[in-house]
């Protein structure tokens, strides 16, 4: 039971949720990229992306992130959980750079740095809130 209790930690679930969202975005990008050159008549809608298995994996991960997020919201105030979830603004560009070969410009690196500073500022009161949980 101690392992389950550790996995059930809402703080760990926030981190897992960010990783799940990041994974979902990478899969959705792969699906969109794979189907970009399909029939031109419906291509503008994005519906052609549904023909890629990557897109379906992205959808599954999106659903998993919803379930994880609902669990987090049961225990963590939204005013804390939502700012912490914005770590995806760091993880998605990094994952895009690592897995998709996308470039990150200097302004984006500055933005990532600012997001990280904001996360540290928001996370500071989390220690006090965690004591109350």
N, C-alpha and C positions, 0 to 999 in steps of 0.2 A: 503493500500500500504506500510506502514512502515515495516510490517512483511515481505513482499516479498523482500523489499530492504535489510533487514537484512539477509534473507536467501540467497540472491543473492551475498552476500559478498564473493569475491574470497578467503579470508582468512578463512572464515567459511567452504567454499567448500574444501579447502585443508584438514582441520580437518575431515570433513565428508568423504572425499575420503579415508583418512587413516583408518577410522572406517569401511568403505565399503570393502576395500581391506582386512583388518583383518578378517572381517566376511566371506568373500569369501574364504580365506585360511582355516578357520576352517571348513566350509562346504565341501570344496574339500577334506580335510583330513578325515572327517567323511565318505564321499563317497568312498574314496580309502580304508579305513579300513573296511567298510561294505562289500566290494566286493573282498577283498584280497584272499579269499579262493574259488572263483569261478573257472571255467574251467581253467586248467593249460595250455592248448594249446594257449590261447590268453592272458593269465594273464600278461605275460612279456611286452605287449604293453601298458597296462594301459587302454585299450579300455573297459575292463570289468567294469571299474569305472562308465561308462555311464549308467549302469543298476541301479544306486542308485539315489533316489530323492535328496539326499544331494549333489551329484555332480551337478545336474541340478540347484539347488539353488545357488551353488557356481558359476556356469557359468552365471546365471542371475546377481549375484552381481558383477562379473567381468565386465560384460557389463555396469552395472550402474557406476562402477568406471571409465570406459573409458569415458563415457559421462561427468561425473563430472570433470575428469582430463582435457578434452578438454575445458570445461568451464573455469577452472582455468588458462589454458595456454593462453586464450584470454586476460587476465588482468594482470597476474603476470609473470615477466621474468623467463624463464626456469632456469636460474642460481640461482634463489632464491627458486622457487617452488619445484624443484627436491630435493635439500637438505632437505627442510622441510618435503617433503613426506616420507623421510627415517625414520620418526617416526614409521613406520610400523615395523622396526627392533626392536623396543621396544614393540609395541602392540602385534605382533604375538606371541612372546615367552610368554608374560604375559597371553594372551588369551589361549594359549596352556596349560599353567600351570593351569589356573583357570577352563577351560571348558573340557579339555581332560586329565587332571591329569598328564601331562608330567612334568618331573623334569627339573629344571634350575640349572645347576652347577655353581660353584664359578666363573669360567672363563667367562661364559655367563653373569652373573651378572655384572662383570667388564666391559664386552663389552657393555651391556645395559647402564651402567653409562657413558662410553665414548661417546656413541651415543647421550645421553642426553646432555652432555657437548657440543658436536659439534652442536647440535640443538640450544642451547642457543647462541653460538657464531654466527651461521648463522642468527638467528632470530633478532639479535641486529640491523642490518641495515634495517630490514623489516619495522620498525617504520618510517624510513626516506622515504622509497619507498612508503609506504601507504599514506603519505601526498601528493604525486604526483599523486595518482590515482584519 
